[in-house]
Amino acid sequence: MHEMSLAMGVLQIVEEAAFEQHFQRVKTVFLEIGELAAVEPEAMRFCFEAVIRGTLAEGAVLKVVEVAGEGLCFNCHQTVPLAARYDPCPACGGYPVQATGGTEMRVKELEVE
């Protein structure tokens, strides 16, 4: 489960922000996860709960903001919604469709004390 290493990376980002911005506690972490990022939100929540024990983020809530997948069709040159990386274009049925959105995972915001 690669979500555990991703959760550890999120914790590292939070700890670095706490050091730089001088806060003591994190209440909420807002995490954007793209539909095409190959990250399971529920697994991410589970792993986040495990890695924050004993840290300044202990007790923090992980709020996942899901970002829709989007792609550019090389056949019809339209930007289209994309449910999976190798799906055909929903507009023309053509290939390839290059993912242009929904592939990211990033810490969007922190609510701190």
Helices and strands as residue ranges (DSSP letters): H 3-21, E 26-34, H 41-51, E 61-67, E 70-73, E 79-81, E 97-101, E 105-112
